[in-house]
Amino acid sequence: MTISKIKQFAKSKFSDARCIVIKIGSGLLVQKKTNLLRLDWLNSVAADVHSLQSEGKRVVIVSSGSIAFGRKILKLENSILSLEESQAAAAVGQIFLAQSYQKILEKFNIIAAQILVTAEDSQNRRRYLNSRATLLKLLEMGVVPIVNENDTVATDEIRFGDNDRLAAQVASLCDANILVLLSDVDGLYTSDPNLNLEASHIQIVEKITDDIEMMATDKESGFSKGGMRTKLEAAKVAVAAGCHMVITNGDCRLPIHSISQGRKCTWFVSSDDPIDARKQWIFNTKAKGEIYVDTGAEKAIVKGKSLLPAGVIKITGEFYRGDTVVILSSDSKFLARGLIGYSYKDVDLIKGCHSSKIKAILGHPGRSVLIHRNDMTL
């Protein structure tokens, strides 16, 4: 594909995108010799973020760097860190990292938020839904979440983790359309270009086949943990969630803008929309219960609206927050499947009630909807 065609391809993808996740590796964020923050470069990224937001797009940043900066602050640069020292460095570095993003984004009148997660948060259904709800609300308010693994408590992640796969999980979490991996490599090659001068760069991957996986070679450098194999694993997660993923060398001014200007990169293309992919997944999961609704709620659901407690007339089965349930009409006609926001016990208490009465009934403030329209498939 010519440069002009890849530019057109990239511009089209970014133009259509509603939400973009940007993963920033430590090798780009941290100066190799001094372990200091690359301030000018990060300012350039902030300008990219501001440009995307001005186009009405939502942006999430998944950032490495906490341990690297913590090492600098704690003067642990010349030693191999133990697990406990890594956790201590992460605890100190996370504060510095968050403050750095806050100060830089503030110059563009952008509010930053810090979100620390672990792999367990995506595996536990309730934690997953809580993380998703918080993330989507922040994006709705125009905030840029800065996401990082909670290395202070996630021991396995420090030993074996990488932010490429975390970024793919975050992209799935917030229904992102594009995941950008800013790295020290400019994409996927048929073999390691450092060892094989005849290695060819691949611009677009439409399907991750066994042959594609065979091309991946792992090479760690500097502070980076994620090699090409982890990037392919991230691509699998992203594409399955309906999100395109692009890998590029981010060591340039305005790295996001440069992608749409033809900068060398590799695109992993998804054929689905994030919402459609999510709803397909919901449709294929096993239902744990049934929700029967009145005619008013039935009409609202058919029109693509969320399910409110007031429309529920009966429930069956034992389910918990995050489980899949079937929504049925009063005469048992199938209407939809969705992820429920409450346990069966709570739904039984608030069924038929207005959302404003949830707090009085349950004794704590709850969500106004039982099943959000984005968590529902007709």
ChimeraX attribute file (.defattr): number of C-alpha atoms within 10 A of each C-alpha:
attribute: neighborCount
match mode: 1-to-1
recipient: residues
	/A:1	10
	/A:2	9
	/A:3	12
	/A:4	11
	/A:5	11
	/A:6	21
	/A:7	19
	/A:8	14
	/A:9	17
	/A:10	21
	/A:11	17
	/A:12	12
	/A:13	16
	/A:14	19
	/A:15	13
	/A:16	11
	/A:17	19
	/A:18	18
	/A:19	23
	/A:20	26
	/A:21	26
	/A:22	24
	/A:23	26
	/A:24	23
	/A:25	24
	/A:26	27
	/A:27	23
	/A:28	23
	/A:29	24
	/A:30	21
	/A:31	15
	/A:32	14
	/A:33	6
	/A:34	9
	/A:35	20
	/A:36	14
	/A:37	20
	/A:38	14
	/A:39	14
	/A:40	11
	/A:41	19
	/A:42	20
	/A:43	19
	/A:44	17
	/A:45	23
	/A:46	20
	/A:47	21
	/A:48	18
	/A:49	26
	/A:50	20
	/A:51	15
	/A:52	21
	/A:53	19
	/A:54	10
	/A:55	11
	/A:56	13
	/A:57	19
	/A:58	25
	/A:59	23
	/A:60	27
	/A:61	24
	/A:62	26
	/A:63	23
	/A:64	28
	/A:65	25
	/A:66	25
	/A:67	26
	/A:68	29
	/A:69	27
	/A:70	26
	/A:71	23
	/A:72	17
	/A:73	16
	/A:74	13
	/A:75	11
	/A:76	16
	/A:77	15
	/A:78	8
	/A:79	8
	/A:80	9
	/A:81	15
	/A:82	9
	/A:83	15
	/A:84	12
	/A:85	17
	/A:86	22
	/A:87	22
	/A:88	19
	/A:89	25
	/A:90	26
	/A:91	18
	/A:92	20
	/A:93	22
	/A:94	25
	/A:95	14
	/A:96	18
	/A:97	24
	/A:98	19
	/A:99	15
	/A:100	15
	/A:101	23
	/A:102	18
	/A:103	15
	/A:104	21
	/A:105	21
	/A:106	13
	/A:107	13
	/A:108	14
	/A:109	10
	/A:110	19
	/A:111	18
	/A:112	22
	/A:113	18
	/A:114	19
	/A:115	16
	/A:116	16
	/A:117	20
	/A:118	18
	/A:119	16
	/A:120	11
	/A:121	15
	/A:122	18
	/A:123	10
	/A:124	11
	/A:125	15
	/A:126	17
	/A:127	16
	/A:128	16
	/A:129	19
	/A:130	14
	/A:131	19
	/A:132	18
	/A:133	14
	/A:134	14
	/A:135	21
	/A:136	17
	/A:137	12
	/A:138	18
	/A:139	17
	/A:140	11
	/A:141	10
	/A:142	17
	/A:143	19
	/A:144	25
	/A:145	24
	/A:146	22
	/A:147	23
	/A:148	25
	/A:149	25
	/A:150	20
	/A:151	25
	/A:152	21
	/A:153	16
	/A:154	16
	/A:155	16
	/A:156	12
	/A:157	16
	/A:158	19
	/A:159	12
	/A:160	9
	/A:161	19
	/A:162	20
	/A:163	27
	/A:164	31
	/A:165	22
	/A:166	23
	/A:167	30
	/A:168	31
	/A:169	18
	/A:170	26
	/A:171	31
	/A:172	25
	/A:173	20
	/A:174	24
	/A:175	26
	/A:176	27
	/A:177	27
	/A:178	30
	/A:179	30
	/A:180	26
	/A:181	30
	/A:182	25
	/A:183	22
	/A:184	17
	/A:185	17
	/A:186	21
	/A:187	22
	/A:188	27
	/A:189	21
	/A:190	18
	/A:191	17
	/A:192	18
	/A:193	14
	/A:194	8
	/A:195	8
	/A:196	11
	/A:197	9
	/A:198	12
	/A:199	15
	/A:200	13
	/A:201	17
	/A:202	17
	/A:203	19
	/A:204	17
	/A:205	17
	/A:206	12
	/A:207	14
	/A:208	15
	/A:209	9
	/A:210	8
	/A:211	9
	/A:212	15
	/A:213	14
	/A:214	11
	/A:215	16
	/A:216	19
	/A:217	17
	/A:218	14
	/A:219	12
	/A:220	11
	/A:221	12
	/A:222	11
	/A:223	18
	/A:224	19
	/A:225	21
	/A:226	20
	/A:227	18
	/A:228	21
	/A:229	17
	/A:230	19
	/A:231	25
	/A:232	20
	/A:233	15
	/A:234	24
	/A:235	30
	/A:236	20
	/A:237	20
	/A:238	29
	/A:239	28
	/A:240	20
	/A:241	29
	/A:242	24
	/A:243	32
	/A:244	28
	/A:245	30
	/A:246	25
	/A:247	26
	/A:248	23
	/A:249	18
	/A:250	27
	/A:251	16
	/A:252	13
	/A:253	16
	/A:254	18
	/A:255	21
	/A:256	24
	/A:257	19
	/A:258	17
	/A:259	23
	/A:260	19
	/A:261	16
	/A:262	18
	/A:263	20
	/A:264	20
	/A:265	23
	/A:266	20
	/A:267	24
	/A:268	22
	/A:269	21
	/A:270	23
	/A:271	14
	/A:272	17
	/A:273	19
	/A:274	26
	/A:275	21
	/A:276	15
	/A:277	20
	/A:278	21
	/A:279	21
	/A:280	15
	/A:281	13
	/A:282	20
	/A:283	19
	/A:284	10
	/A:285	14
	/A:286	12
	/A:287	17
	/A:288	16
	/A:289	18
	/A:290	21
	/A:291	25
	/A:292	22
	/A:293	28
	/A:294	17
	/A:295	13
	/A:296	12
	/A:297	21
	/A:298	22
	/A:299	14
	/A:300	14
	/A:301	21
	/A:302	12
	/A:303	11
	/A:304	14
	/A:305	16
	/A:306	19
	/A:307	23
	/A:308	23
	/A:309	23
	/A:310	18
	/A:311	21
	/A:312	27
	/A:313	17
	/A:314	16
	/A:315	20
	/A:316	14
	/A:317	11
	/A:318	13
	/A:319	19
	/A:320	20
	/A:321	18
	/A:322	21
	/A:323	21
	/A:324	25
	/A:325	28
	/A:326	24
	/A:327	27
	/A:328	21
	/A:329	20
	/A:330	16
	/A:331	10
	/A:332	12
	/A:333	11
	/A:334	14
	/A:335	18
	/A:336	18
	/A:337	25
	/A:338	27
	/A:339	25
	/A:340	27
	/A:341	24
	/A:342	21
	/A:343	15
	/A:344	20
	/A:345	12
	/A:346	15
	/A:347	23
	/A:348	16
	/A:349	13
	/A:350	22
	/A:351	21
	/A:352	17
	/A:353	17
	/A:354	13
	/A:355	18
	/A:356	12
	/A:357	15
	/A:358	21
	/A:359	13
	/A:360	11
	/A:361	13
	/A:362	13
	/A:363	9
	/A:364	8
	/A:365	13
	/A:366	16
	/A:367	15
	/A:368	17
	/A:369	16
	/A:370	25
	/A:371	24
	/A:372	18
	/A:373	18
	/A:374	16
	/A:375	18
	/A:376	27
	/A:377	22
	/A:378	16
